[in-house]
């Protein structure tokens, strides 16, 4: 999901390149091939650069004559515990087998015993709007609030995409 983009001649070849910030992905630099095509630069396509990238700004910030890039990620001022051990994750599910994905975002919080467990980030109303599965499975907000992702996903075929720790 593209969240922002900026044009700049980032490789100083006289052609405007495109720097793109993307949510749940890596930033992407598309290098202009002399007006014939745009090819992604592989240097940013590493898993450790995955994040919730929201903004990009280009300019000569250090005044050395070339274009610099500033990217805005989720940062550290949020309610999530994110690390390689406890990733922020989105599950891509077709829970009710209607051909549409019912995404669920999940993060880690301590349970009543202090053990880190994965819980949905979404509220019950949001998930119920996606699929009647949730209203059938959870009869109360209290029941849903204590349910881990493991309990929600029990018996479902799951694909998941996780984001590593934000640096």
DSSP file (Angstrom, degrees, kcal/mol; ACC not computed):
  #  RESIDUE AA STRUCTURE BP1 BP2  ACC     N-H-->O    O-->H-N    N-H-->O    O-->H-N    TCO  KAPPA ALPHA  PHI   PSI    X-CA   Y-CA   Z-CA
    1    1 A X              0   0    0      0, 0.0    22,-2.8     0, 0.0     2,-0.3   0.000 360.0 360.0 360.0 113.7    0.0    0.0    0.0
    2    2 A X  E     +A   22   0A   0     20,-0.2    20,-0.3     1,-0.2     3,-0.1  -0.538 360.0 171.9 -72.8 131.5    1.6    3.2   -1.2
    3    3 A X  E     -     0   0A   0     18,-2.7     2,-0.3     1,-0.4    19,-0.2   0.634  63.5  -5.3-113.5 -23.3    1.4    6.0    1.4
    4    4 A X  E     -A   21   0A   0     17,-1.2    17,-2.5    51,-0.1    -1,-0.4  -0.975  56.4-166.5-165.4 159.6    3.7    8.7   -0.1
    5    5 A X  E     -A   20   0A   0     -2,-0.3     2,-0.3    15,-0.2    15,-0.2  -0.989   0.3-168.0-154.6 149.4    6.0    9.3   -3.0
    6    6 A X  E     -A   19   0A   0     13,-2.3    13,-2.8    -2,-0.3     2,-0.4  -0.999  16.2-137.5-141.1 139.4    8.6   11.9   -4.1
    7    7 A X  E     +A   18   0A   0     -2,-0.3     2,-0.3    11,-0.2    11,-0.2  -0.804  39.7 139.8 -93.6 136.6   10.4   12.6   -7.4
    8    8 A X  E     -A   17   0A   0      9,-2.1     9,-2.9    -2,-0.4     2,-1.6  -0.940  60.4-107.4-167.0 153.3   14.1   13.4   -7.3
    9    9 A X    >   +     0   0    0     -2,-0.3     3,-0.7     7,-0.3    58,-0.5  -0.655  48.7 167.7 -84.9  83.9   17.2   12.5   -9.3
   10   10 A X  T 3  S+     0   0    0     -2,-1.6    -1,-0.2     1,-0.2     6,-0.1   0.724  71.8  41.4 -78.4 -23.6   18.5   10.2   -6.6
   11   11 A X  T 3  S-     0   0    0      4,-0.3    -1,-0.2    -3,-0.2    -2,-0.1   0.270 106.0-123.3-106.7  11.3   21.3    8.6   -8.6
   12   12 A X  S <  S+     0   0    0     -3,-0.7    -2,-0.1     3,-0.1     4,-0.1   0.846  71.8 127.8  53.5  44.1   22.4   11.9  -10.2
   13   13 A X  S    S-     0   0    0      2,-0.4    -1,-0.1    19,-0.0     3,-0.1   0.319  83.9-102.8-107.3   6.9   22.0   10.6  -13.8
   14   14 A X  S    S+     0   0    0      1,-0.3     2,-0.4    -5,-0.1    -5,-0.1   0.442  91.3 105.2  88.8  -0.4   19.8   13.6  -14.9
   15   15 A X  S    S-     0   0    0     17,-0.1     2,-0.4    -7,-0.0    -2,-0.4  -0.930  75.7-113.7-116.9 139.1   16.6   11.6  -14.8
   16   16 A X        -     0   0    0     -2,-0.4    -7,-0.3    -7,-0.1     2,-0.2  -0.558  33.1-162.0 -74.1 124.3   13.9   11.9  -12.1
   17   17 A X  E     -A    8   0A   0     -9,-2.9    -9,-2.1    -2,-0.4     2,-0.5  -0.557  14.2-123.6 -98.6 167.5   13.6    8.8  -10.0
   18   18 A X  E     -AB   7  30A   0     12,-2.6    12,-3.3   -11,-0.2     2,-0.5  -0.963  16.2-165.1-121.7 121.2   10.7    7.9   -7.7
   19   19 A X  E     -AB   6  29A   0    -13,-2.8   -13,-2.3    -2,-0.5     2,-0.4  -0.910  15.5-169.8-102.9 126.9   11.0    7.1   -4.0
   20   20 A X  E     -AB   5  28A   0      8,-3.2     8,-2.8    -2,-0.5     2,-0.4  -0.953  15.6-151.0-123.7 133.2    7.9    5.5   -2.5
   21   21 A X  E     -A    4   0A   0    -17,-2.5   -18,-2.7    -2,-0.4   -17,-1.2  -0.839  21.4-168.8 -98.1 143.0    6.9    4.8    1.1
   22   22 A X  E >   -A    2   0A   0     -2,-0.4    31,-1.4   -20,-0.3     3,-0.8  -0.990  20.3-125.8-137.8 140.2    4.7    1.7    1.6
   23   23 A X  E 3  S+D   52   0B   0    -22,-2.8    29,-0.2    -2,-0.4     3,-0.1  -0.658  95.3   7.9 -84.3 137.7    2.7    0.4    4.5
   24   24 A X  E 3  S+     0   0B   0     27,-1.1     2,-0.3    -2,-0.3    -1,-0.2   0.854 125.7  64.8  61.0  37.4    3.4   -3.2    5.6
   25   25 A X  E <  S-D   51   0B   0     26,-1.6    26,-2.2    -3,-0.8    28,-0.3  -0.859  91.5 -75.6-160.8-169.1    6.4   -3.4    3.2
   26   26 A X        -     0   0    0     -2,-0.3    24,-0.2    24,-0.2    19,-0.1  -0.695  51.9 -97.0 -97.8 157.8    9.8   -1.9    2.4
   27   27 A X        -     0   0    0     22,-0.4     2,-0.4    -2,-0.3    -6,-0.2  -0.412  43.4-142.1 -63.5 154.9   10.3    1.6    1.0
   28   28 A X  E     -B   20   0A   0     -8,-2.8    -8,-3.2    17,-0.1     2,-0.6  -0.984  14.6-162.7-130.1 128.7   10.8    1.3   -2.8
   29   29 A X  E     -B   19   0A   0     -2,-0.4    12,-3.0    12,-0.4     2,-0.7  -0.940   9.3-162.6-105.4 118.3   13.2    3.3   -5.0
   30   30 A X  E     -BC  18  40A   0    -12,-3.3   -12,-2.6    -2,-0.6     2,-0.4  -0.900  11.3-148.7-103.8 112.5   12.3    3.2   -8.7
   31   31 A X  E     - C   0  39A   0      8,-3.0     8,-2.4    -2,-0.7     2,-0.4  -0.685  14.9-124.3 -87.4 128.3   15.2    4.2  -10.8
   32   32 A X  E     - C   0  38A   0     -2,-0.4     2,-1.1     6,-0.2     6,-0.2  -0.551  12.5-149.9 -72.3 125.3   14.4    6.0  -14.1
   33   33 A X    >   -     0   0    0      4,-3.4     3,-1.6    -2,-0.4     4,-0.1  -0.509  66.6 -67.7 -97.0  63.6   16.0    4.1  -17.0
   34   34 A X  T 3  S-     0   0    0     -2,-1.1    -1,-0.1     1,-0.3     4,-0.1   0.848  97.3 -54.2  56.0  39.5   16.5    7.2  -19.2
   35   35 A X  T 3  S+     0   0    0      2,-0.3    -1,-0.3   -19,-0.1     3,-0.1   0.467 125.7  93.4  81.1   2.0   12.7    7.6  -19.7
   36   36 A X  S <  S-     0   0    0     -3,-1.6     2,-0.3     1,-0.3    -2,-0.1   0.736  95.7 -20.1 -98.7 -25.7   12.1    4.1  -21.0
   37   37 A X        -     0   0    0     -4,-0.1    -4,-3.4     2,-0.0     2,-0.5  -0.976  54.4-118.5-168.7 167.0   11.2    2.3  -17.7
   38   38 A X  E     -C   32   0A   0     -2,-0.3     2,-0.4    -6,-0.2    -6,-0.2  -0.992  28.6-168.5-119.7 123.8   11.5    2.4  -13.9
   39   39 A X  E     -C   31   0A   0     -8,-2.4    -8,-3.0    -2,-0.5     2,-0.1  -0.930  24.8-114.3-114.8 135.8   13.4   -0.4  -12.2
   40   40 A X  E     -C   30   0A   0     -2,-0.4     2,-0.5   -10,-0.2   -10,-0.2  -0.434  24.8-127.3 -68.2 137.7   13.3   -1.1   -8.5
   41   41 A X    >   -     0   0    0    -12,-3.0     3,-1.0    -2,-0.1   -12,-0.4  -0.755  13.7-148.5 -82.7 123.5   16.6   -0.6   -6.7
   42   42 A X  G >  S+     0   0    0     -2,-0.5     3,-1.1     1,-0.2    -1,-0.1   0.624  80.1  86.3 -71.0 -13.7   17.3   -3.8   -4.7
   43   43 A X  G 3  S+     0   0    0      1,-0.3    -1,-0.2     2,-0.1     3,-0.2   0.776  95.7  39.3 -63.9 -26.2   19.2   -2.1   -1.9
   44   44 A X  G <  S+     0   0    0     -3,-1.0     2,-0.7     1,-0.2    -1,-0.3   0.502  91.0  91.0 -97.9  -4.6   16.0   -1.3    0.1
   45   45 A X    <   +     0   0    0     -3,-1.1     2,-0.4    -4,-0.2    -1,-0.2  -0.086  57.8 122.8 -87.3  38.9   14.2   -4.6   -0.6
   46   46 A X    >   -     0   0    0     -2,-0.7     3,-2.3    -3,-0.2     4,-0.2  -0.800  69.4-124.7-102.4 143.0   15.5   -6.3    2.4
   47   47 A X  G >  S+     0   0    0     -2,-0.4     3,-2.0     1,-0.3   117,-0.4   0.818 107.7  64.4 -54.6 -35.2   13.2   -7.8    5.0
   48   48 A X  G 3  S+     0   0    0      1,-0.3    -1,-0.3   115,-0.1    -3,-0.1   0.652  97.1  58.4 -68.8 -11.2   14.8   -5.8    7.9
   49   49 A X  G <  S+     0   0    0     -3,-2.3   -22,-0.4    -5,-0.1    -1,-0.3   0.407  78.7 119.6 -94.6   1.8   13.5   -2.6    6.2
   50   50 A X    <   +     0   0    0     -3,-2.0     2,-0.3    -4,-0.2   -24,-0.2  -0.370  37.7 120.0 -64.3 145.6    9.9   -3.8    6.3
   51   51 A X  E    S-D   25   0B   0    -26,-2.2   -26,-1.6   -29,-0.2   -27,-1.1  -0.967  74.2 -69.4-176.6-169.6    7.7   -1.5    8.3
   52   52 A X  E     -D   23   0B   0     -2,-0.3     2,-0.4   -29,-0.2   -29,-0.2  -0.656  56.5-174.1-104.1  71.4    4.7    0.8    8.4
   53   53 A X        +     0   0    0    -31,-1.4    20,-0.3    -2,-0.8   -50,-0.1  -0.551  13.3 168.4 -74.7 124.4    6.3    3.5    6.2
   54   54 A X        +     0   0    0     18,-3.4     2,-0.3    -2,-0.4    19,-0.2   0.663  53.8  22.5-112.2 -22.9    4.0    6.6    6.0
   55   55 A X  E     -E   72   0C   0     17,-1.4    17,-2.9   -33,-0.1     2,-0.3  -0.985  48.6-165.2-150.3 156.3    6.0    9.4    4.5
   56   56 A X  E     -E   71   0C   0     -2,-0.3     2,-0.4    15,-0.2    15,-0.2  -0.996   7.1-176.9-142.1 140.9    9.0   10.2    2.3
   57   57 A X  E     -E   70   0C   0     13,-2.4    13,-2.8    -2,-0.3     2,-0.3  -0.999   6.0-165.0-137.6 134.9   10.8   13.5    1.8
   58   58 A X  E     +E   69   0C   0     -2,-0.4     2,-0.3    11,-0.2    11,-0.2  -0.907  29.0 114.3-120.2 152.1   13.7   14.2   -0.6
   59   59 A X  E    S-E   68   0C   0      9,-1.7     9,-3.1    -2,-0.3     2,-1.5  -0.911  73.0 -79.5 167.7 170.9   16.0   17.2   -0.7
   60   60 A X    >   +     0   0    0     -2,-0.3     3,-0.9     7,-0.2     7,-0.1  -0.611  57.7 160.5 -92.7  75.7   19.6   18.2   -0.2
   61   61 A X  T 3  S+     0   0    0     -2,-1.5    -1,-0.2     1,-0.2     6,-0.1   0.799  72.2  44.5 -71.9 -30.7   19.4   18.2    3.6
   62   62 A X  T 3  S-     0   0    0      4,-0.2    -1,-0.2    -3,-0.2    -2,-0.1   0.349 105.5-126.5 -97.3   7.0   23.2   17.9    4.2
   63   63 A X  S <  S+     0   0    0     -3,-0.9    -2,-0.1     3,-0.1     4,-0.1   0.831  70.5 127.4  55.8  39.5   24.0   20.6    1.5
   64   64 A X  S    S-     0   0    0      2,-0.3    -1,-0.1     0, 0.0     3,-0.1   0.345  82.8-101.8-106.1   6.0   26.5   18.3   -0.3
   65   65 A X  S    S+     0   0    0      1,-0.3     2,-0.3    -5,-0.1    -5,-0.1   0.352  90.5  90.5  96.3  -6.2   24.9   18.7   -3.8
   66   66 A X  S    S-     0   0    0     -7,-0.1    -1,-0.3   -55,-0.0    -2,-0.3  -0.771  81.6 -93.3-117.9 168.4   23.0   15.5   -4.0
   67   67 A X        -     0   0    0    -58,-0.5     2,-0.3    -2,-0.3    -7,-0.2  -0.609  37.3-161.9 -81.6 136.3   19.4   14.4   -3.1
   68   68 A X  E     -E   59   0C   0     -9,-3.1    -9,-1.7    -2,-0.3     2,-0.4  -0.757   9.0-136.1-111.5 161.6   18.9   12.8    0.3
   69   69 A X  E     -E   58   0C   0     -2,-0.3     2,-0.5   -11,-0.2   -11,-0.2  -0.969  13.2-171.3-123.4 133.9   15.9   10.8    1.5
   70   70 A X  E     -E   57   0C   0    -13,-2.8   -13,-2.4    -2,-0.4     2,-0.4  -0.996  11.9-167.0-121.1 125.5   14.1   11.0    4.8
   71   71 A X  E     -E   56   0C   0     -2,-0.5     2,-0.6   -15,-0.2   -15,-0.2  -0.906  11.9-144.0-113.7 139.8   11.5    8.2    5.4
   72   72 A X  E     +E   55   0C   0    -17,-2.9   -18,-3.4    -2,-0.4   -17,-1.4  -0.912  23.7 176.6-106.0 119.3    8.8    8.2    8.2
   73   73 A X        -     0   0    0     -2,-0.6   -20,-0.2   -20,-0.3   -50,-0.0  -0.408  51.6 -82.4-105.8-176.6    8.1    4.9    9.8
   74   74 A X        -     0   0    0      1,-0.2     3,-0.4    -2,-0.1     2,-0.1   0.855  66.5-165.2 -57.4 -36.3    5.7    4.0   12.7
   75   75 A X        -     0   0    0      1,-0.2    -1,-0.2     3,-0.0    91,-0.1  -0.450  35.5 -69.0  82.5-157.1    8.4    5.0   15.1
   76   76 A X  S    S+     0   0    0     -2,-0.1     2,-1.4     1,-0.1    -1,-0.2   0.430 103.1  93.6-118.3  -2.0    8.4    4.2   18.8
   77   77 A X        +     0   0    0     -3,-0.4     2,-0.3     2,-0.0    -1,-0.1  -0.602  68.3  95.4 -94.5  75.2    5.5    6.2   20.1
   78   78 A X  S    S-     0   0    0     -2,-1.4    -3,-0.0     2,-0.2    -4,-0.0  -0.908  81.9-106.9-152.1 175.7    2.8    3.6   19.8
   79   79 A X  S    S+     0   0    0     -2,-0.3     2,-0.2     2,-0.1    -2,-0.0   0.409  82.0 100.4 -92.3   2.4    1.0    1.0   21.9
   80   80 A X        -     0   0    0     27,-0.0     2,-0.7    29,-0.0    -2,-0.2  -0.588  64.5-139.9 -95.0 150.9    2.6   -2.1   20.3
   81   81 A X  B     +F  108   0D   0     27,-0.6    27,-0.6    -2,-0.2     2,-0.5  -0.942  33.9 178.9-100.6 110.2    5.4   -4.3   21.5
   82   82 A X        +     0   0    0     -2,-0.7     2,-0.3    84,-0.1    84,-0.2  -0.963  17.5 124.4-123.9 124.5    7.4   -5.0   18.3
   83   83 A X  S    S-     0   0    0      3,-1.1    80,-0.1    -2,-0.5    -2,-0.0  -0.936  73.6 -88.6-158.4 171.7   10.5   -7.0   18.1
   84   84 A X  S    S+     0   0    0     -2,-0.3     3,-0.4     1,-0.2    -1,-0.0   0.867 131.5  45.8 -57.6 -33.4   11.7  -10.1   16.1
   85   85 A X  S    S+     0   0    0      1,-0.2     2,-0.3    -3,-0.0    -1,-0.2   0.831 124.5  31.9 -76.7 -32.7   10.3  -12.2   18.9
   86   86 A X  S    S-     0   0    0     22,-0.1    -3,-1.1     2,-0.0    22,-0.3  -0.673  84.1-177.5-127.0  75.1    7.0  -10.2   19.1
   87   87 A X        -     0   0    0     -3,-0.4     2,-0.5    -2,-0.3    77,-0.2  -0.343  32.1-119.1 -75.2 153.5    6.2   -9.0   15.5
   88   88 A X  E     -G  163   0D   0     75,-0.9    75,-2.8    76,-0.2     2,-0.3  -0.796  48.2-172.5 -81.4 134.2    3.2   -6.9   14.5
   89   89 A X  E     -GH 162 106D   0     17,-2.7    17,-3.3    -2,-0.5     2,-0.5  -0.948  28.7-150.7-139.1 148.3    1.4   -9.1   12.1
   90   90 A X  E     -GH 161 105D   0     71,-2.6    71,-2.4    -2,-0.3     2,-0.5  -0.990  15.8-150.8-118.8 128.1   -1.5   -9.1    9.6
   91   91 A X  E     -GH 160 104D   0     13,-3.2    13,-1.9    -2,-0.5     2,-0.8  -0.839   4.5-151.3 -95.9 130.1   -3.3  -12.3    8.9
   92   92 A X  E     +G  159   0D   0     67,-2.4    67,-0.7    -2,-0.5     2,-0.4  -0.876  33.5 160.6-103.5 103.0   -4.8  -12.6    5.5
   93   93 A X        -     0   0    0     -2,-0.8     9,-5.5     9,-0.4     2,-0.6  -0.923  45.5-154.2-127.6 145.9   -7.9  -14.9    5.9
   94   94 A X    >   +     0   0    0     -2,-0.4     3,-1.2    63,-0.3     7,-0.1  -0.765  31.1 172.5-109.0  80.2  -11.0  -15.7    4.0
   95   95 A X  T 3  S+     0   0    0     -2,-0.6    -1,-0.2     1,-0.3     6,-0.1   0.865  74.4  36.2 -61.9 -41.4  -12.8  -16.7    7.2
   96   96 A X  T 3  S-     0   0    0      4,-0.3    -1,-0.3    -3,-0.1    36,-0.0   0.254 105.5-121.7-101.0  13.8  -16.3  -17.2    5.7
   97   97 A X  S <  S+     0   0    0     -3,-1.2    -2,-0.1     3,-0.1     4,-0.1   0.862  70.4 132.1  51.9  43.9  -15.1  -18.6    2.4
   98   98 A X  S    S-     0   0    0      2,-0.3    -1,-0.1     0, 0.0     3,-0.1   0.294  81.3-102.8-105.2   8.7  -16.8  -15.8    0.4
   99   99 A X  S    S+     0   0    0      1,-0.2     2,-0.4    -5,-0.1    -5,-0.0   0.464  90.8 105.1  86.2   1.7  -13.8  -15.1   -1.8
  100  100 A X  S    S-     0   0    0      2,-0.0    -2,-0.3     0, 0.0    -4,-0.3  -0.940  72.2-116.9-118.1 138.8  -12.8  -11.9    0.1
  101  101 A X        -     0   0    0     -2,-0.4     2,-0.6    -7,-0.1    -7,-0.3  -0.476  15.6-158.2 -71.9 140.5   -9.9  -11.5    2.5
  102  102 A X        -     0   0    0     -9,-5.5    -9,-0.4    -2,-0.2    -7,-0.1  -0.811  20.2-156.1-115.4  84.7  -10.8  -10.7    6.1
  103  103 A X        -     0   0    0     -2,-0.6     2,-0.4   -11,-0.2   -11,-0.2  -0.351  10.2-168.7 -69.7 142.0   -7.5   -9.2    7.4
  104  104 A X  E     -H   91   0D   0    -13,-1.9   -13,-3.2    -2,-0.1     2,-0.4  -0.991   9.3-151.2-129.4 122.5   -6.8   -9.2   11.1
  105  105 A X  E     -H   90   0D   0     -2,-0.4    16,-3.6   -15,-0.2    17,-0.9  -0.771  20.8-173.2 -91.5 138.2   -3.9   -7.2   12.5
  106  106 A X  E     +HI  89 120D   0    -17,-3.3   -17,-2.7    -2,-0.4     2,-0.3  -0.970  11.8 174.5-136.5 148.1   -2.4   -8.7   15.7
  107  107 A X  E     - I   0 119D   0     12,-2.4    12,-3.1    -2,-0.3     2,-0.4  -0.856  32.4 -97.0-140.8 176.4    0.2   -7.6   18.2
  108  108 A X  E     +FI  81 118D   0    -27,-0.6   -27,-0.6    -2,-0.3     2,-0.3  -0.840  39.4 159.3-107.5 135.2    1.7   -8.9   21.5
  109  109 A X  E     - I   0 117D   0      8,-2.3     8,-2.6    -2,-0.4     2,-0.2  -0.964  46.1 -92.5-141.6 156.6    0.6   -7.9   25.0
  110  110 A X  E     - I   0 116D   0     -2,-0.3     6,-0.2     6,-0.2     5,-0.1  -0.487  39.0-139.4 -70.3 140.2    1.1   -9.6   28.4
  111  111 A X    >   -     0   0    0      4,-2.8     3,-1.8    -2,-0.2    -1,-0.1  -0.141  43.7 -75.1 -83.4-170.5   -1.8  -11.8   29.5
  112  112 A X  T 3  S+     0   0    0      1,-0.3    -2,-0.1     2,-0.1    -1,-0.1   0.706 136.0  48.2 -64.0 -19.2   -3.2  -12.0   33.1
  113  113 A X  T 3  S-     0   0    0      2,-0.2    -1,-0.3     0, 0.0     3,-0.1   0.474 120.6-106.4 -96.9  -3.4   -0.1  -14.1   34.1
  114  114 A X  S <  S+     0   0    0     -3,-1.8     2,-0.2     1,-0.3    -2,-0.1   0.361  75.4 136.7  94.4  -5.3    2.4  -11.7   32.4
  115  115 A X        -     0   0    0     -5,-0.1    -4,-2.8     1,-0.1     2,-0.4  -0.569  61.6-112.5 -75.9 137.6    3.2  -14.1   29.5
  116  116 A X  E     +I  110   0D   0     -2,-0.2     2,-0.3    -6,-0.2    -6,-0.2  -0.577  44.6 174.6 -73.6 123.9    3.3  -12.4   26.1
  117  117 A X  E     -I  109   0D   0     -8,-2.6    -8,-2.3    -2,-0.4     2,-0.5  -0.929  33.4-111.6-129.4 153.1    0.4  -13.5   23.9
  118  118 A X  E     +I  108   0D   0     -2,-0.3    31,-3.2   -10,-0.2    32,-0.4  -0.751  39.7 175.8 -89.8 126.1   -0.7  -12.4   20.5
  119  119 A X  E     -IJ 107 148D   0    -12,-3.1   -12,-2.4    -2,-0.5    29,-0.1  -0.890  36.0 -95.0-125.9 154.8   -4.1  -10.6   20.5
  120  120 A X  E     -I  106   0D   0     27,-0.5   -14,-0.3    -2,-0.3    27,-0.0  -0.451  20.4-155.8 -67.9 143.5   -6.0   -8.9   17.7
  121  121 A X  S    S+     0   0    0    -16,-3.6   -15,-0.2    -2,-0.1    -1,-0.2   0.803  72.0  86.9 -82.4 -35.2   -5.5   -5.2   17.3
  122  122 A X  S    S-     0   0    0    -17,-0.9     2,-0.2     1,-0.1    -2,-0.1  -0.275  82.9-117.4 -66.3 150.0   -8.9   -4.7   15.7
  123  123 A X     >  -     0   0    0      1,-0.1     4,-2.1     4,-0.0     3,-0.3  -0.505  26.7-110.5 -81.6 158.0  -12.0   -4.2   17.8
  124  124 A X  H  > S+     0   0    0      1,-0.2     4,-3.0     2,-0.2     5,-0.2   0.888 117.9  55.6 -56.8 -42.2  -14.8   -6.8   17.6
  125  125 A X  H  > S+     0   0    0      1,-0.2     4,-1.6     2,-0.2    -1,-0.2   0.887 107.3  49.9 -60.5 -38.9  -17.1   -4.3   15.8
  126  126 A X  H  > S+     0   0    0     -3,-0.3     4,-0.8     2,-0.2    -1,-0.2   0.928 114.6  43.3 -64.8 -45.0  -14.5   -3.9   13.0
  127  127 A X  H >X S+     0   0    0     -4,-2.1     4,-1.9     1,-0.2     3,-0.6   0.881 111.1  54.2 -70.1 -37.5  -14.0   -7.6   12.6
  128  128 A X  H 3< S+     0   0    0     -4,-3.0    -1,-0.2     1,-0.2    -2,-0.2   0.824 103.1  57.7 -65.6 -30.4  -17.8   -8.3   12.7
  129  129 A X  H 3< S+     0   0    0     -4,-1.6    -1,-0.2    -5,-0.2    -2,-0.2   0.787 109.0  47.0 -68.5 -26.6  -18.3   -5.8    9.9
  130  130 A X  H << S+     0   0    0     -4,-0.8     2,-0.3    -3,-0.6    -2,-0.2   0.860 129.2   2.2 -78.8 -38.9  -15.9   -7.9    7.8
  131  131 A X    ><  -     0   0    0     -4,-1.9     3,-1.1     1,-0.1     4,-0.5  -0.992  54.0-135.4-155.0 137.4  -17.4  -11.3    8.6
  132  132 A X  T 3> S+     0   0    0     -2,-0.3     4,-1.9     1,-0.2     3,-0.3   0.652  94.3  87.2 -66.7 -13.7  -20.4  -12.7   10.5
  133  133 A X  H 3> S+     0   0    0      1,-0.2     4,-2.3     2,-0.2    -1,-0.2   0.877  85.3  52.5 -49.7 -42.3  -17.9  -15.4   11.8
  134  134 A X  H <> S+     0   0    0     -3,-1.1     4,-2.4    -7,-0.3    -1,-0.2   0.869 107.4  48.4 -70.5 -38.0  -16.9  -13.0   14.6
  135  135 A X  H  4 S+     0   0    0     -4,-0.5    -1,-0.2    -3,-0.3    -2,-0.2   0.832 114.2  48.5 -70.2 -30.9  -20.4  -12.4   15.9
  136  136 A X  H  < S+     0   0    0     -4,-1.9    -2,-0.2     1,-0.1    -1,-0.2   0.896 116.8  41.1 -72.9 -39.9  -21.1  -16.1   15.9
  137  137 A X  H  < S+     0   0    0     -4,-2.3     2,-0.6    -5,-0.2    -2,-0.2   0.846 117.3  47.4 -78.1 -34.7  -17.8  -17.0   17.7
  138  138 A X     <  -     0   0    0     -4,-2.4    -1,-0.2    -5,-0.2     3,-0.1  -0.931  54.9-179.9-117.4 117.1  -17.9  -14.2   20.3
  139  139 A X  S    S+     0   0    0     -2,-0.6     2,-0.3     1,-0.1    -1,-0.1   0.564  71.5  25.3 -90.6  -9.9  -21.1  -13.5   22.2
  140  140 A X  S  > S-     0   0    0      1,-0.1     4,-2.0     0, 0.0     5,-0.1  -0.988  72.0-120.7-150.0 158.8  -19.7  -10.6   24.2
  141  141 A X  H  > S+     0   0    0     -2,-0.3     4,-2.5     2,-0.2     5,-0.1   0.856 115.0  56.4 -65.6 -35.0  -17.0   -8.0   24.1
  142  142 A X  H  > S+     0   0    0      2,-0.2     4,-1.0     1,-0.2    -1,-0.2   0.927 106.5  48.6 -63.3 -45.5  -15.6   -9.4   27.3
  143  143 A X  H >4 S+     0   0    0      1,-0.2     3,-0.6     2,-0.2     4,-0.3   0.927 114.3  46.2 -59.8 -45.5  -15.2  -12.9   25.7
  144  144 A X  H >< S+     0   0    0     -4,-2.0     3,-1.5     1,-0.2    -2,-0.2   0.880 104.9  61.0 -64.6 -39.0  -13.5  -11.3   22.7
  145  145 A X  H 3< S+     0   0    0     -4,-2.5    -1,-0.2     1,-0.3    -2,-0.2   0.730 108.4  43.4 -64.7 -21.8  -11.2   -9.1   24.8
  146  146 A X  T << S+     0   0    0     -4,-1.0     2,-0.4    -3,-0.6    -1,-0.3   0.411  90.4 107.7-101.1   0.5   -9.6  -12.2   26.4
  147  147 A X    <   -     0   0    0     -3,-1.5   -27,-0.5    -4,-0.3     2,-0.1  -0.676  58.3-146.3 -89.0 127.2   -9.3  -14.2   23.2
  148  148 A X  B  >  -J  119   0D   0     -2,-0.4     4,-2.1   -29,-0.1   -29,-0.3  -0.371  27.7-109.0 -81.8 166.2   -5.8  -14.7   21.8
  149  149 A X  H  > S+     0   0    0    -31,-3.2     4,-3.0     1,-0.2     5,-0.2   0.871 120.0  59.9 -62.8 -36.0   -5.0  -15.0   18.0
  150  150 A X  H  > S+     0   0    0    -32,-0.4     4,-0.7     1,-0.2    -1,-0.2   0.915 108.0  44.4 -58.0 -42.7   -4.3  -18.7   18.6
  151  151 A X  H  4 S+     0   0    0      2,-0.2     3,-0.4     1,-0.2    -1,-0.2   0.885 114.4  49.1 -69.8 -38.8   -7.9  -19.2   19.9
  152  152 A X  H  < S+     0   0    0     -4,-2.1    -2,-0.2     1,-0.2    -1,-0.2   0.912 115.4  43.4 -65.2 -42.0   -9.4  -17.1   17.1
  153  153 A X  H >< S+     0   0    0     -4,-3.0     3,-2.8    -5,-0.2    -1,-0.2   0.504  79.4 133.3 -86.0  -4.5   -7.5  -18.9   14.3
  154  154 A X  T 3< S+     0   0    0     -4,-0.7     3,-0.1    -3,-0.4    -3,-0.1  -0.250  81.8   6.1 -52.5 121.0   -8.0  -22.4   15.7
  155  155 A X  T 3  S+     0   0    0      1,-0.3     2,-0.3     0, 0.0    -1,-0.3   0.448 104.9 117.0  85.4   1.6   -9.1  -24.6   12.8
  156  156 A X  S <  S-     0   0    0     -3,-2.8     2,-0.6   -63,-0.0    -1,-0.3  -0.765  71.0-117.1-103.6 149.8   -8.6  -22.0   10.1
  157  157 A X        -     0   0    0     -2,-0.3     2,-0.4   -63,-0.1   -63,-0.3  -0.761  44.4-160.9 -81.2 119.3   -6.1  -22.1    7.2
  158  158 A X        -     0   0    0     -2,-0.6     2,-0.4   -65,-0.1   -65,-0.1  -0.888  26.4-177.6-119.0 132.8   -3.9  -19.1    7.9
  159  159 A X  E     -G   92   0D   0    -67,-0.7   -67,-2.4    -2,-0.4     2,-0.4  -0.985  22.0-173.7-114.0 134.4   -1.4  -17.0    5.8
  160  160 A X  E     -G   91   0D   0     -2,-0.4     2,-0.5   -69,-0.2   -69,-0.2  -0.971  21.2-162.2-134.8 149.7    0.4  -14.4    7.7
  161  161 A X  E     -G   90   0D   0    -71,-2.4   -71,-2.6    -2,-0.4     2,-0.3  -0.994  18.8-165.6-124.7 123.2    2.7  -11.5    7.0
  162  162 A X  E     -G   89   0D   0     -2,-0.5     2,-0.5   -73,-0.2   -73,-0.2  -0.838  14.3-139.5-116.2 153.1    4.8  -10.1    9.9
  163  163 A X  E     -G   88   0D   0    -75,-2.8   -75,-0.9    -2,-0.3   -80,-0.2  -0.908  23.3-131.7-106.5 128.1    6.8   -7.0   10.3
  164  164 A X        -     0   0    0     -2,-0.5   -76,-0.2  -117,-0.4   -80,-0.1  -0.083  49.5 -55.5 -70.4 178.9   10.1   -7.2   12.1
  165  165 A X        -     0   0    0      1,-0.1     2,-0.5   -78,-0.1    -1,-0.2  -0.195  55.4-120.4 -55.9 142.1   11.1   -4.9   14.8
  166  166 A X              0   0    0    -84,-0.2    -1,-0.1     1,-0.1   -84,-0.1  -0.744 360.0 360.0 -86.0 129.6   11.0   -1.2   14.0
  167  167 A X              0   0    0     -2,-0.5    -1,-0.1  -118,-0.0   -91,-0.1   0.399 360.0 360.0-104.6 360.0   14.4    0.4   14.4
